[in-house]
Amino acid sequence: MSIEARIPIEDGAELAALVGPADEHLQILRRAVQPVQLTATRDGLMVNGDADAVDAVRRLVAELLTLQRGGTPLAEAHFEYAARRFRDGNLEALA
């Protein structure tokens, strides 16, 4: 069963860092989570797909946000690592 979930990110700078320059970080995540659809909105992310996969994407995004909110500047390497973990089914904490 397909569901849609919203991940609210009210801080524009936080959302911009998560999406990355020219949406580079978002593209890395999109490729990793296919067939789940991941879309940036003005105030967050929308996730569409199988319920279990959507939940996994939400957890992954939450981990990335936790890193960022803890003072770690998010870089492409964080997203590549997160993408590998997602593909491998290893959703333990990033930190």
C-alpha positions in Angstrom: 0.0 0.0 0.0 1.4 3.4 -1.0 1.3 6.3 1.5 2.4 9.9 1.5 4.2 11.5 4.5 5.4 15.1 5.1 8.6 15.8 6.9 8.3 19.4 8.1 11.5 21.5 8.1 10.5 25.0 8.9 14.0 26.5 9.0 14.8 27.5 5.4 18.6 27.4 5.9 18.3 23.9 7.4 16.2 22.7 4.5 18.6 24.3 2.0 21.6 22.5 3.6 19.6 19.2 3.6 18.7 19.5 -0.1 22.2 20.7 -1.0 23.5 23.0 -3.6 21.6 22.6 -6.9 19.7 19.8 -5.1 22.8 17.6 -5.1 22.1 16.0 -1.7 18.4 15.4 -2.5 19.4 13.7 -5.8 21.7 11.3 -3.9 18.9 10.3 -1.6 16.4 10.1 -4.4 18.5 7.6 -6.3 19.0 5.5 -3.1 15.4 5.3 -2.1 13.8 4.4 -5.4 11.0 3.6 -6.0 10.1 5.9 -3.1 9.5 9.4 -4.3 11.2 12.2 -2.4 10.2 15.8 -3.2 11.4 19.0 -1.6 8.7 21.6 -0.8 8.9 25.1 0.5 8.7 23.9 4.1 10.0 20.3 4.1 10.0 17.1 2.2 7.3 14.9 0.9 7.8 11.1 0.8 5.6 8.8 -1.2 5.8 5.0 -1.5 5.4 1.7 0.4 4.7 2.3 4.1 7.8 0.5 5.4 10.1 2.3 2.9 8.5 5.7 3.7 9.2 5.1 7.4 12.8 4.1 6.6 13.3 7.3 4.6 11.8 9.4 7.4 14.2 7.8 9.9 17.1 8.5 7.5 16.2 12.1 7.1 15.8 12.5 10.8 19.3 11.1 11.4 20.7 13.6 8.9 18.8 16.5 10.5 20.1 15.3 13.9 23.7 15.5 12.6 23.1 19.0 11.2 21.3 20.3 14.3 24.2 19.0 16.4 26.6 21.3 14.5 27.9 18.9 11.8 27.9 20.7 8.4 26.3 18.2 6.0 28.5 17.2 3.1 28.0 15.0 0.1 29.9 12.2 1.9 27.1 12.1 4.6 24.5 11.6 1.9 26.5 9.0 0.0 27.0 7.1 3.3 23.3 7.4 4.2 22.4 6.2 0.7 24.6 3.1 1.0 23.1 2.3 4.4 19.6 2.6 3.0 20.3 0.4 0.1 22.0 -2.2 2.4 19.1 -2.1 4.8 21.4 -0.9 7.6 19.4 1.9 9.2 21.4 2.2 12.5 22.4 5.7 13.6 24.6 7.6 11.3 26.7 9.1 14.1 
